[in-house]
Amino acid sequence: MNTDIQHIRIENYDYPLPDERIAKFPLEKRDESKLLLYKEGEIGESRFKHLTEYLPEGALLVFNNTRVIRARLLFHKDTGARIEIFCLEPAEPRDYAQIFQQRERCSWICMIGNLKKWKEGKLTRMVEIAGESVVFCAEKKESFGDTHRIEFSWDQSKYTFAELIEAAGVLPIPPYLHRETEESDLQTYQTVYSKVKGSVAAPTAGLHFTDDVFKQLKEKGFETEELTLHVGAGTFKPVKSETIEGHEMHTEYISVPRSVIRHIREKAGNIIAVGTTSVRTLESLYYIGVRLASTPDASSEELVVDQWMPYQPENNRLPVEEALQNILDYLDRHNADRLLTATQILIAPGYTFKVVRGIITNFHQPKSTLLLLISAFVKGGWRPLYDYALAHDFRFLSYGDSSLLL
């Protein structure tokens, strides 16, 4: 185990970010955002709409097609106390696709706002769907420290949970925006290619892409693929410990079609990840392939990538093509068309990238695991990038500007 990684001090990944540099709203036209360019130590800038001029020839761009759900559910007790339930991940059924199709009841792992005012009992509210009133209930079942299993039930079985949360829920926007969700966020806080419901935060690197940019990609011969990683609230969790050894990475669920894994294997060495969520998924594929080399019949739970797995030397000896082939063989043996598992991968300085050659990403919060990932990719040289962005009027965080790191 490379213990140097665990002793990385998070204070070395801090920088001054004045509130006025955090973009509170996106630009009117997504692809008019600024694009910082980084290649082999050189820094420059352009506009996102010119992205295709700077991509390596023949690159395959990989996107995360997750869609943000209206995960904030507001209830009021008889006393008038407002209770906010924030859905994090499915509990029963565990599968994202299945839980949204439930008709009567389901349960989620949630965070609860104003918990001290909700000791026990069922919370109830009325929800309007297609002009009809539905009685929607929430009941606290068990607690796991900061999170709780909440069972939701409703009295009209003709409606799915997807329809219910769409009618009752509020789209969560990042807490650092210090504002309430507005009608415009329903469009602007989703990528134009979002499809698979499940995230509580957007994969924000993708927010800059427009139909025009996709058209240019196609015209210039760049290939694209999609995978799914459902972004959890843990993505905003700052590192509170002095060293990263004390930080527990959140688990995120991934789904990658067999055809995409095959294409990634074919284009190994020329993969551009759109966003840190795509990076984490792509790099996790390598370690899943490594696990399958020693445990060919591993269950999906056994395939979950632990945060420290990449830092054990014995887990880094397989060629990337062989690791990806192990996954394809595994899917063949199980007659499966996609890989479904989860990852806790922590990418920090000292990490060796296996799959990703370039990253399209926004500018991240100080002292965050996302900043550690960027630092790992640019071999520790994150500071000049961020100094440049701060000095050249770049907008920061989710609704901010973009960068292309090669």
C-alpha positions in Angstrom: 0.0 0.0 0.0 1.4 3.4 -1.0 0.9 5.2 2.4 2.2 8.5 1.0 -1.2 8.9 -0.6 -3.1 8.5 2.7 -0.9 11.2 4.3 -1.7 13.9 1.7 -2.7 17.0 3.7 -5.9 18.6 2.5 -4.7 22.1 3.5 -2.4 21.9 0.5 -5.5 21.9 -1.8 -7.0 25.1 -0.5 -7.3 28.4 -2.5 -9.2 31.6 -2.0 -12.5 31.5 -3.8 -14.5 34.8 -3.3 -18.2 34.3 -3.4 -18.5 36.6 -6.4 -16.5 34.2 -8.5 -19.0 31.4 -8.0 -21.5 31.4 -10.9 -24.9 31.7 -9.4 -26.6 31.1 -12.7 -25.4 29.7 -16.1 -24.8 31.8 -19.2 -27.8 32.1 -21.5 -26.0 30.1 -24.2 -24.3 27.1 -22.7 -21.4 26.8 -25.2 -20.4 30.5 -24.8 -18.7 29.6 -21.6 -14.9 30.1 -21.4 -12.7 27.1 -21.9 -9.3 26.9 -20.2 -6.8 24.8 -22.2 -4.0 22.8 -20.6 -1.6 20.6 -22.4 1.9 19.5 -21.2 2.2 22.5 -18.8 1.0 25.1 -21.3 -2.1 27.1 -20.4 -4.4 29.0 -22.7 -8.0 29.8 -23.2 -10.8 29.8 -25.8 -14.6 29.4 -25.8 -16.4 26.1 -25.3 -18.1 26.3 -28.7 -14.6 25.9 -30.2 -13.9 22.7 -28.2 -13.4 20.4 -31.3 -10.4 22.5 -32.5 -8.4 21.3 -29.4 -9.4 17.6 -29.1 -6.8 14.9 -30.0 -7.5 13.4 -33.5 -9.8 10.3 -33.4 -10.6 10.8 -29.7 -13.6 9.0 -28.1 -15.6 11.3 -25.8 -17.4 9.5 -22.9 -20.4 11.2 -21.3 -22.4 10.5 -18.1 -26.0 10.4 -19.1 -27.5 10.5 -15.6 -30.4 12.8 -15.0 -31.0 14.8 -11.8 -34.2 13.9 -9.9 -36.3 16.2 -7.8 -34.8 14.7 -4.7 -35.9 17.3 -2.1 -39.3 16.4 -0.6 -41.0 18.9 1.7 -43.5 17.9 4.4 -45.1 19.7 7.3 -46.1 18.3 10.6 -49.4 19.1 12.2 -47.5 21.6 14.4 -46.4 23.4 11.2 -42.7 22.3 11.5 -41.2 21.9 8.0 -39.4 18.6 7.5 -37.2 18.2 4.4 -36.4 14.7 3.2 -33.5 14.4 0.7 -33.6 11.1 -1.3 -30.0 9.9 -1.7 -30.2 6.3 -3.0 -32.8 3.5 -3.4 -33.2 1.1 -0.5 -36.1 -1.1 -1.5 -36.0 -2.0 -4.3 -32.2 -1.3 -4.6 -32.3 -0.9 -8.4 -32.8 2.7 -9.7 -34.9 1.7 -12.7 -37.2 -0.5 -10.6 -37.7 2.0 -7.8 -39.1 4.7 -10.1 -41.6 2.2 -11.4 -43.0 1.3 -8.0 -46.8 1.8 -7.5 -47.8 2.2 -3.9 -44.6 2.1 -1.8 -40.8 2.1 -1.9 -38.1 3.2 0.5 -35.0 5.4 0.1 -31.9 6.2 2.1 -32.3 9.8 2.9 -31.0 12.8 4.8 -33.5 14.7 6.9 -33.6 18.5 7.5 -35.1 19.6 10.9 -34.8 16.0 12.2 -35.2 17.0 15.8 -38.8 18.0 15.1 -39.7 14.6 13.6 -39.3 12.0 16.4 -41.9 9.5 15.1 -45.2 9.1 13.2 -46.1 9.4 9.6 -45.8 12.6 7.6 -48.5 13.2 5.1 -49.1 15.7 2.3 -51.4 16.1 -0.8 -49.8 16.0 -4.2 -51.6 17.1 -7.4 -51.0 14.8 -10.4 -53.0 15.5 -13.6 -55.6 17.4 -11.7 -56.0 14.5 -9.2 -55.1 14.6 -5.5 -52.8 11.9 -4.2 -52.2 11.3 -0.5 -48.4 10.9 -0.1 -46.8 9.6 3.1 -43.3 9.3 4.6 -42.4 7.1 7.6 -39.0 6.8 9.2 -37.9 3.2 9.5 -34.3 2.9 10.6 -31.3 5.2 11.1 -27.7 4.9 10.1 -25.9 7.9 11.7 -26.6 10.8 9.4 -28.9 9.0 7.0 -32.2 7.2 7.5 -34.4 4.7 5.6 -37.7 6.4 4.8 -40.6 4.4 3.5 -42.8 6.4 1.1 -46.4 5.3 0.3 -49.3 6.8 -1.7 -52.9 5.9 -2.1 -53.2 5.8 -5.9 -51.5 2.8 -7.4 -52.0 4.0 -10.9 -49.1 6.5 -10.3 -45.5 5.5 -10.2 -42.9 6.9 -7.8 -41.3 8.6 -10.8 -44.6 10.5 -11.4 -44.9 11.3 -7.7 -41.4 12.7 -7.1 -41.8 14.7 -10.4 -45.0 16.3 -9.0 -44.0 16.6 -5.3 -40.2 17.1 -5.3 -37.8 20.1 -5.7 -34.7 19.8 -7.9 -31.7 20.1 -5.7 -29.1 22.6 -6.7 -25.7 22.9 -5.0 -25.7 24.3 -1.5 -22.9 26.8 -2.3 -25.3 28.7 -4.7 -27.0 30.0 -1.5 -30.4 30.4 -3.3 -33.6 28.5 -3.8 -34.2 26.4 -6.9 -35.8 28.4 -9.7 -37.9 27.4 -12.6 -35.0 27.9 -15.0 -32.9 25.4 -13.1 -35.2 22.6 -14.3 -33.7 23.0 -17.7 -30.2 24.5 -17.1 -29.2 22.1 -14.3 -29.6 19.1 -16.7 -27.3 18.2 -19.5 -29.0 18.1 -22.9 -28.2 14.4 -23.1 -29.4 13.4 -19.6 -31.6 10.3 -19.7 -31.3 7.9 -16.7 -32.9 9.2 -13.6 -31.0 8.9 -10.3 -28.6 11.8 -9.5 -29.0 14.4 -6.8 -26.4 16.6 -8.5 -25.7 17.2 -12.2 -22.5 16.0 -13.9 -21.7 19.7 -14.5 -18.9 19.3 -17.1 -21.6 18.3 -19.5 -23.7 21.4 -19.0 -21.7 23.3 -21.7 -22.6 20.9 -24.5 -25.2 22.0 -27.0 -26.7 20.5 -30.1 -24.3 22.7 -32.1 -21.2 21.2 -30.3 -22.5 17.7 -30.8 -22.9 18.5 -34.5 -19.3 19.7 -34.8 -18.1 16.6 -33.0 -19.9 14.4 -35.6 -18.7 16.5 -38.6 -15.1 16.2 -37.4 -15.2 12.5 -36.9 -15.1 12.3 -33.1 -17.0 9.4 -31.6 -19.1 9.5 -28.4 -20.4 7.0 -25.9 -22.5 7.2 -22.8 -22.4 5.5 -19.4 -24.2 6.2 -16.2 -22.9 7.1 -12.7 -25.6 8.4 -10.4 -24.0 11.4 -8.6 -24.6 11.3 -4.8 -24.7 14.2 -2.3 -21.3 13.0 -1.2 -19.8 14.8 -4.2 -20.2 18.1 -2.1 -18.7 16.5 1.0 -15.6 18.5 1.9 -12.6 16.6 3.3 -12.8 17.4 7.0 -9.8 15.3 8.2 -6.3 16.8 8.1 -5.1 14.0 5.8 -7.1 12.1 3.2 -6.6 8.9 5.2 -9.5 10.0 7.4 -11.9 10.7 4.6 -14.4 8.1 3.6 -15.4 8.3 -0.1 -19.1 8.0 -0.9 -20.4 5.0 -2.9 -21.8 5.8 -6.4 -23.7 3.4 -8.6 -22.5 2.8 -12.1 -24.0 1.2 -15.2 -21.9 0.6 -18.3 -23.3 -1.1 -21.4 -21.2 -4.0 -22.8 -20.9 -2.2 -26.2 -19.4 0.9 -24.5 -16.8 -1.2 -22.7 -15.9 -2.9 -26.0 -15.5 0.6 -27.7 -13.4 1.9 -24.8 -11.1 -1.1 -25.1 -10.8 -0.5 -28.9 -9.9 3.2 -28.3 -7.7 2.7 -25.2 -5.2 5.5 -25.1 -7.5 8.1 -26.8 -10.4 8.5 -24.3 -11.6 11.9 -23.3 -13.8 11.8 -20.1 -16.5 14.5 -19.9 -16.5 15.3 -16.2 -15.0 13.8 -13.1 -18.0 11.3 -12.8 -17.0 9.8 -16.1 -13.4 9.8 -15.0 -14.3 7.8 -11.9 -16.4 5.4 -13.8 -13.8 4.8 -16.5 -10.9 4.4 -14.1 -13.0 2.1 -11.9 -13.5 -0.2 -14.9 -9.8 -1.0 -14.9 -9.9 -2.1 -11.2 -13.0 -4.1 -11.8 -11.1 -6.0 -14.5 -8.3 -6.5 -12.1 -10.6 -8.0 -9.5 -12.1 -10.3 -12.1 -8.6 -11.6 -13.0 -8.3 -13.1 -9.5 -12.1 -13.7 -8.8 -13.7 -14.5 -12.2 -17.1 -15.2 -10.6 -17.3 -12.2 -8.3 -20.8 -10.9 -7.5 -21.7 -7.2 -8.3 -21.1 -6.4 -4.6 -17.6 -7.9 -4.8 -16.8 -5.8 -7.9 -17.3 -2.5 -6.0 -14.0 -0.6 -6.2 -12.7 0.3 -2.7 -11.2 3.8 -2.4 -7.7 2.5 -1.6 -7.6 -0.4 -4.2 -5.7 1.7 -6.8 -2.8 2.3 -4.4 -1.8 -1.4 -3.9 1.0 -2.2 -6.3 -0.4 -5.7 -7.1 -3.6 -4.1 -8.5 -1.7 -2.1 -11.2 0.1 -4.8 -13.2 -2.6 -5.7 -15.8 -2.6 -4.0 -19.2 -5.7 -1.9 -19.6 -7.0 -3.9 -22.7 -6.7 -7.2 -20.6 -8.6 -5.7 -17.7 -11.4 -4.5 -20.0 -11.5 -7.9 -21.7 -12.0 -9.5 -18.3 -15.2 -7.5 -17.9 -16.4 -8.4 -21.4 -15.8 -12.1 -20.7 -17.6 -11.8 -17.3 -20.6 -10.2 -19.0 -20.6 -13.0 -21.6 -20.5 -15.7 -18.9 -23.5 -14.0 -17.2 -25.3 -13.3 -20.4 -25.5 -9.6 -19.4 -25.6 -6.6 -21.7 -24.3 -4.2 -19.1 -22.1 -4.0 -16.0 -24.0 -2.9 -12.9 -22.0 -2.2 -9.7 -20.6 0.7 -7.7 -17.4 2.6 -6.9 -15.8 4.4 -4.0 -12.6 5.2 -6.0 -10.5 8.0 -4.7 -8.2 9.6 -7.2 -5.5 11.6 -5.6 -2.0 12.8 -6.5 0.1 9.7 -7.0 -2.6 7.9 -8.9 -1.7 6.5 -12.3 -4.4 7.0 -14.9 -5.2 3.8 -16.8 -8.0 4.7 -19.2 -8.4 8.5 -19.4 -6.2 10.6 -21.7 -8.1 13.9 -21.3 -10.7 15.5 -19.1 -13.3 18.1 -19.7 -14.2 19.6 -16.3 -15.4 22.7 -14.5 -13.5 24.4 -11.6 -13.9 22.7 -8.3 -14.3 23.7 -4.6 -11.2 24.1 -2.4 -10.3 21.1 -0.2 -12.5 18.8 -2.3 -11.8 15.3 -3.6 -12.6 16.6 -7.1 -9.6 19.0 -6.8 -7.4 16.1 -5.7 -8.5 14.3 -8.9 -7.5 17.2 -11.1 -4.2 17.5 -9.3 -3.5 13.8 -9.9 -4.2 14.3 -13.6 -1.9 17.4 -14.0 0.8 15.7 -11.9 0.3 18.1 -9.0 0.3 21.3 -11.0 -3.3 22.3 -10.3 -2.4 25.7 -8.7 -1.2 27.4 -11.9 -4.5 26.4 -13.6 -6.6 27.8 -10.8 -4.4 31.0 -10.5 -4.8 31.5 -14.2 -8.6 31.0 -14.0 -8.9 33.4 -11.1 -6.7 36.0 -12.8 -8.6 35.8 -16.1 -12.2 36.1 -14.9 -13.3 32.5 -15.2 -16.5 31.6 -13.4 -16.3 28.8 -10.9 -18.2 25.6 -9.8 -21.3 24.0 -11.2 -22.6 26.8 -13.4 -19.2 28.2 -14.1 -16.7 27.8 -17.0 -14.9 24.8 -18.3 -11.5 23.4 -19.0 -9.9 20.8 -21.3 -7.0 19.0 -19.7 -4.8 16.9 -21.9 
